[in-house]
Amino acid sequence: MVSDTIEAAEVMRVSQILREGGIAMKRIILLFACLMLVLGLTTAAMAAPVDLIITDFMYARDYKPPFDESWGHQINMVLKNGVYQGSPGWTTVGTNVLASKTTGIIGAEYGTLGPFGALTQSADPVSTVTYAAPSIDLTGGVLTLSLPSWTAFWNGQLFNQGRASGITTTYNAGTGSWTADWKKIFVGGPFSGSYGNWHLEGTVVPEPGSLILLASGLAGLLGVARRMRG
């Protein structure tokens, strides 16, 4: 009888130790998951460089946005850091931009003057000056954008409309949305001496490392929740 009592007490003691160990382990997992989540959010806010999804844009010559001379907008690709993109043209050129498809990064119907678009290329078609590929940096919640190779195309002609600096940007860390505004004088061609005003907006493409940390943190939190229910 005494031995049975001792044995039961020992079982209870071991069970208590295991329960306490399980609680401690859950706390450790929860702490680790929270750490991964915080690191993921911090990395997402501070990561550099990044790519940019363009969801809309405006263009106007010799006017400042929101005056918009273009409509029927097309967004053909994500603006990538360190990469030249696009080609000057349309798969089908027509009076209605909706029946055409730009081969540039963006495109639109320019009033009654027909379709136009923009791409990034290394050499200025007029001055033959070479320009760097886009540089997109998001550090500490501040978006820095350099687009020296931004080039407009219209009516078989190319016009450099990029800036290496002086681009005004905004970034919302909560939504991941961004905007960019700049203007550039036309050199040569039918618009020489006038200014092109550009406005781009969209969302940031999350940096892969931050996604992994976020996923790890969320998976850990879900695991802890399941364990606690069990």
Helices and strands as residue ranges (DSSP letters): H 2-46, E 51-61, E 70-75, G 97-99, E 106-110, E 115-120, E 135-139, E 142-146, E 150-154, E 157-160, E 168-172, E 177-185, E 195-205, H 208-229
